[in-house]
Amino acid sequence: MNKSSLIEALGKKENLAEKTASEIVNLIFKGFTDELKKDGRIEIRGFGSFVVRSYGAYTGRNPKTGRNIQVTPKKLPFFKVGKELKEIVNKD
């Protein structure tokens, strides 16, 4: 599922105009993004949680040239699947 199919599904399920469904989905995504930018945590019970992990600087290797390069510190969003979702996906 991608963003446009999520908007379409929401619109059909709740009998909303595409514009309204799009605004709702965008509002949710913006809220998630804003929280993660502040190093916050998003937890959706039964689904999973999103956190930001920080990675320090390290020396890497350019695969094309073989030269060592310094990789700067970075933050990356990380998703941890919830127990209930894991069980649903693994159900036969």
LODO-402276 format. One record per residue: residue in three letters; x, y, z of N, C-alpha, C in turn. Coordinates in nm, 3 decimals, decimal comma. Layout:
+------+---------+---------+---------+---------+---------+---------+---------+---------+---------+
! code !     n.X !     n.Y !     n.Z !    ca.X !    ca.Y !    ca.Z !     c.X !     c.Y !     c.Z !
+------+---------+---------+---------+---------+---------+---------+---------+---------+---------+
!  ala !       X !       Y !       Z !       X !       Y !       Z !       X !       Y !       Z !
...
+------+---------+---------+---------+---------+---------+---------+---------+---------+---------+
***
This chain:
+------+---------+---------+---------+---------+---------+---------+---------+---------+---------+
! code !     n.X !     n.Y !     n.Z !    ca.X !    ca.Y !    ca.Z !     c.X !     c.Y !     c.Z !
+------+---------+---------+---------+---------+---------+---------+---------+---------+---------+
!  met !   0,085 !  -0,117 !   0,000 !   0,000 !   0,000 !   0,000 !   0,089 !   0,123 !   0,000 !
!  asn !   0,053 !   0,221 !  -0,080 !   0,126 !   0,347 !  -0,079 !   0,033 !   0,458 !  -0,031 !
!  lys !   0,084 !   0,580 !  -0,027 !   0,009 !   0,693 !   0,030 !  -0,123 !   0,717 !  -0,046 !
!  ser !  -0,118 !   0,714 !  -0,178 !  -0,240 !   0,741 !  -0,255 !  -0,346 !   0,634 !  -0,235 !
!  ser !  -0,304 !   0,508 !  -0,221 !  -0,403 !   0,402 !  -0,197 !  -0,459 !   0,411 !  -0,055 !
!  leu !  -0,379 !   0,458 !   0,040 !  -0,427 !   0,482 !   0,176 !  -0,533 !   0,592 !   0,176 !
!  ile !  -0,508 !   0,699 !   0,103 !  -0,604 !   0,809 !   0,091 !  -0,734 !   0,759 !   0,027 !
!  glu !  -0,720 !   0,680 !  -0,078 !  -0,837 !   0,626 !  -0,146 !  -0,918 !   0,535 !  -0,053 !
!  ala !  -0,850 !   0,448 !   0,021 !  -0,918 !   0,356 !   0,113 !  -0,991 !   0,433 !   0,224 !
!  leu !  -0,924 !   0,535 !   0,279 !  -0,988 !   0,617 !   0,383 !  -1,111 !   0,687 !   0,329 !
!  gly !  -1,099 !   0,743 !   0,209 !  -1,212 !   0,812 !   0,147 !  -1,331 !   0,720 !   0,126 !
!  lys !  -1,305 !   0,600 !   0,078 !  -1,414 !   0,505 !   0,055 !  -1,477 !   0,458 !   0,185 !
!  lys !  -1,393 !   0,422 !   0,282 !  -1,444 !   0,368 !   0,410 !  -1,526 !   0,469 !   0,487 !
!  glu !  -1,482 !   0,593 !   0,488 !  -1,550 !   0,697 !   0,567 !  -1,636 !   0,790 !   0,482 !
!  asn !  -1,652 !   0,757 !   0,354 !  -1,732 !   0,837 !   0,261 !  -1,687 !   0,983 !   0,260 !
!  leu !  -1,557 !   1,003 !   0,239 !  -1,498 !   1,136 !   0,237 !  -1,454 !   1,173 !   0,096 !
!  ala !  -1,453 !   1,302 !   0,069 !  -1,397 !   1,350 !  -0,058 !  -1,248 !   1,321 !  -0,057 !
!  glu !  -1,189 !   1,302 !  -0,176 !  -1,047 !   1,270 !  -0,185 !  -0,962 !   1,379 !  -0,120 !
!  lys !  -1,002 !   1,504 !  -0,136 !  -0,927 !   1,616 !  -0,078 !  -0,927 !   1,608 !   0,074 !
!  thr !  -1,041 !   1,578 !   0,133 !  -1,051 !   1,566 !   0,279 !  -0,969 !   1,449 !   0,330 !
!  ala !  -0,979 !   1,335 !   0,263 !  -0,901 !   1,217 !   0,302 !  -0,752 !   1,247 !   0,292 !
!  ser !  -0,713 !   1,318 !   0,187 !  -0,572 !   1,354 !   0,168 !  -0,524 !   1,446 !   0,280 !
!  glu !  -0,605 !   1,542 !   0,319 !  -0,569 !   1,633 !   0,428 !  -0,551 !   1,558 !   0,559 !
!  ile !  -0,637 !   1,459 !   0,585 !  -0,628 !   1,381 !   0,709 !  -0,498 !   1,300 !   0,711 !
!  val !  -0,470 !   1,230 !   0,602 !  -0,348 !   1,149 !   0,594 !  -0,224 !   1,238 !   0,606 !
!  asn !  -0,224 !   1,351 !   0,536 !  -0,110 !   1,442 !   0,544 !  -0,092 !   1,499 !   0,685 !
!  leu !  -0,202 !   1,527 !   0,754 !  -0,196 !   1,576 !   0,891 !  -0,133 !   1,472 !   0,984 !
!  ile !  -0,172 !   1,348 !   0,967 !  -0,115 !   1,240 !   1,049 !   0,035 !   1,226 !   1,022 !
!  phe !   0,073 !   1,221 !   0,894 !   0,214 !   1,208 !   0,860 !   0,295 !   1,326 !   0,910 !
!  lys !   0,239 !   1,447 !   0,901 !   0,310 !   1,565 !   0,950 !   0,330 !   1,557 !   1,100 !
!  gly !   0,228 !   1,511 !   1,171 !   0,240 !   1,494 !   1,316 !   0,348 !   1,394 !   1,351 !
!  phe !   0,353 !   1,282 !   1,278 !   0,458 !   1,183 !   1,301 !   0,596 !   1,244 !   1,275 !
!  thr !   0,609 !   1,312 !   1,162 !   0,737 !   1,372 !   1,123 !   0,782 !   1,475 !   1,225 !
!  asp !   0,690 !   1,562 !   1,268 !   0,725 !   1,665 !   1,365 !   0,772 !   1,603 !   1,497 !
!  glu !   0,706 !   1,498 !   1,541 !   0,744 !   1,432 !   1,666 !   0,881 !   1,367 !   1,655 !
!  leu !   0,909 !   1,302 !   1,544 !   1,039 !   1,239 !   1,525 !   1,151 !   1,343 !   1,511 !
!  lys !   1,121 !   1,458 !   1,452 !   1,220 !   1,565 !   1,441 !   1,265 !   1,614 !   1,579 !
!  lys !   1,172 !   1,606 !   1,676 !   1,203 !   1,648 !   1,813 !   1,262 !   1,534 !   1,895 !
!  asp !   1,306 !   1,426 !   1,828 !   1,357 !   1,306 !   1,894 !   1,252 !   1,239 !   1,981 !
!  gly !   1,127 !   1,258 !   1,945 !   1,017 !   1,197 !   2,019 !   0,997 !   1,052 !   1,978 !
!  arg !   0,897 !   0,991 !   2,036 !   0,866 !   0,850 !   2,011 !   0,718 !   0,841 !   1,977 !
!  ile !   0,685 !   0,761 !   1,878 !   0,547 !   0,738 !   1,839 !   0,515 !   0,592 !   1,866 !
!  glu !   0,412 !   0,569 !   1,947 !   0,374 !   0,431 !   1,977 !   0,228 !   0,411 !   1,941 !
!  ile !   0,204 !   0,311 !   1,858 !   0,068 !   0,275 !   1,819 !   0,046 !   0,133 !   1,871 !
!  arg !  -0,029 !   0,121 !   1,979 !  -0,051 !  -0,008 !   2,045 !  -0,102 !  -0,112 !   1,946 !
!  gly !  -0,043 !  -0,228 !   1,950 !  -0,083 !  -0,337 !   1,862 !  -0,021 !  -0,330 !   1,724 !
!  phe !   0,043 !  -0,219 !   1,689 !   0,103 !  -0,203 !   1,557 !   0,255 !  -0,196 !   1,567 !
!  gly !   0,304 !  -0,097 !   1,642 !   0,448 !  -0,082 !   1,657 !   0,484 !   0,056 !   1,704 !
!  ser !   0,614 !   0,084 !   1,706 !   0,659 !   0,216 !   1,750 !   0,771 !   0,267 !   1,660 !
!  phe !   0,776 !   0,399 !   1,650 !   0,880 !   0,467 !   1,574 !   0,967 !   0,545 !   1,672 !
!  val !   1,098 !   0,535 !   1,656 !   1,192 !   0,612 !   1,735 !   1,302 !   0,661 !   1,642 !
!  val !   1,379 !   0,757 !   1,690 !   1,494 !   0,807 !   1,614 !   1,619 !   0,753 !   1,680 !
!  arg !   1,702 !   0,689 !   1,601 !   1,829 !   0,639 !   1,651 !   1,942 !   0,726 !   1,598 !
!  ser !   2,036 !   0,756 !   1,686 !   2,152 !   0,838 !   1,647 !   2,271 !   0,747 !   1,621 !
!  tyr !   2,340 !   0,775 !   1,514 !   2,460 !   0,701 !   1,477 !   2,577 !   0,797 !   1,474 !
!  gly !   2,686 !   0,759 !   1,535 !   2,805 !   0,842 !   1,540 !   2,882 !   0,841 !   1,409 !
!  ala !   2,980 !   0,930 !   1,402 !   3,066 !   0,937 !   1,284 !   3,155 !   0,813 !   1,279 !
!  tyr !   3,191 !   0,774 !   1,159 !   3,281 !   0,660 !   1,142 !   3,354 !   0,673 !   1,009 !
!  thr !   3,460 !   0,595 !   0,995 !   3,535 !   0,593 !   0,871 !   3,479 !   0,482 !   0,784 !
!  gly !   3,435 !   0,519 !   0,664 !   3,380 !   0,423 !   0,570 !   3,470 !   0,411 !   0,449 !
!  arg !   3,427 !   0,334 !   0,354 !   3,505 !   0,314 !   0,232 !   3,415 !   0,340 !   0,112 !
!  asn !   3,466 !   0,423 !   0,019 !   3,395 !   0,448 !  -0,106 !   3,410 !   0,323 !  -0,193 !
!  pro !   3,300 !   0,254 !  -0,225 !   3,311 !   0,128 !  -0,300 !   3,364 !   0,148 !  -0,443 !
!  lys !   3,344 !   0,266 !  -0,496 !   3,387 !   0,292 !  -0,635 !   3,538 !   0,316 !  -0,643 !
!  thr !   3,590 !   0,396 !  -0,549 !   3,732 !   0,432 !  -0,555 !   3,817 !   0,352 !  -0,457 !
!  gly !   3,753 !   0,296 !  -0,354 !   3,828 !   0,222 !  -0,252 !   3,891 !   0,311 !  -0,147 !
!  arg !   3,872 !   0,442 !  -0,158 !   3,929 !   0,536 !  -0,061 !   3,848 !   0,542 !   0,067 !
!  asn !   3,918 !   0,569 !   0,176 !   3,850 !   0,589 !   0,304 !   3,784 !   0,726 !   0,305 !
!  ile !   3,663 !   0,733 !   0,361 !   3,593 !   0,860 !   0,375 !   3,538 !   0,870 !   0,517 !
!  gln !   3,520 !   0,991 !   0,563 !   3,463 !   1,013 !   0,696 !   3,312 !   1,033 !   0,680 !
!  val !   3,236 !   0,947 !   0,744 !   3,090 !   0,956 !   0,740 !   3,046 !   1,035 !   0,862 !
!  thr !   2,965 !   1,137 !   0,839 !   2,921 !   1,226 !   0,947 !   2,815 !   1,158 !   1,034 !
!  pro !   2,799 !   1,206 !   1,157 !   2,693 !   1,151 !   1,244 !   2,556 !   1,175 !   1,181 !
!  lys !   2,464 !   1,086 !   1,209 !   2,329 !   1,102 !   1,152 !   2,225 !   1,042 !   1,244 !
!  lys !   2,102 !   1,081 !   1,218 !   1,986 !   1,026 !   1,288 !   1,898 !   0,959 !   1,184 !
!  leu !   1,845 !   0,842 !   1,220 !   1,757 !   0,770 !   1,129 !   1,634 !   0,721 !   1,204 !
!  pro !   1,516 !   0,731 !   1,141 !   1,397 !   0,675 !   1,203 !   1,404 !   0,523 !   1,202 !
!  phe !   1,352 !   0,462 !   1,306 !   1,354 !   0,316 !   1,320 !   1,216 !   0,272 !   1,363 !
!  phe !   1,167 !   0,164 !   1,302 !   1,036 !   0,108 !   1,336 !   1,054 !  -0,026 !   1,404 !
!  lys !   0,987 !  -0,043 !   1,516 !   0,988 !  -0,171 !   1,587 !   0,845 !  -0,224 !   1,584 !
!  val !   0,827 !  -0,342 !   1,527 !   0,695 !  -0,400 !   1,511 !   0,638 !  -0,442 !   1,647 !
!  gly !   0,508 !  -0,422 !   1,664 !   0,440 !  -0,460 !   1,788 !   0,409 !  -0,609 !   1,792 !
!  lys !   0,390 !  -0,659 !   1,912 !   0,365 !  -0,802 !   1,933 !   0,239 !  -0,849 !   1,859 !
!  glu !   0,131 !  -0,773 !   1,868 !   0,005 !  -0,814 !   1,804 !   0,017 !  -0,820 !   1,653 !
!  leu !   0,083 !  -0,720 !   1,593 !   0,102 !  -0,719 !   1,448 !   0,188 !  -0,837 !   1,405 !
!  lys !   0,291 !  -0,866 !   1,482 !   0,379 !  -0,978 !   1,451 !   0,300 !  -1,108 !   1,452 !
!  glu !   0,212 !  -1,123 !   1,550 !   0,130 !  -1,245 !   1,560 !   0,033 !  -1,256 !   1,444 !
!  ile !  -0,029 !  -1,144 !   1,405 !  -0,125 !  -1,144 !   1,293 !  -0,056 !  -1,182 !   1,163 !
!  val !   0,061 !  -1,126 !   1,139 !   0,135 !  -1,154 !   1,016 !   0,179 !  -1,299 !   1,009 !
!  asn !   0,213 !  -1,358 !   1,123 !   0,262 !  -1,496 !   1,125 !   0,153 !  -1,600 !   1,139 !
!  lys !   0,028 !  -1,557 !   1,150 !  -0,084 !  -1,651 !   1,162 !  -0,103 !  -1,727 !   1,031 !
!  asp !  -0,128 !  -1,856 !   1,041 !  -0,153 !  -1,938 !   0,920 !  -0,299 !  -1,938 !   0,885 !
+------+---------+---------+---------+---------+---------+---------+---------+---------+---------+
***
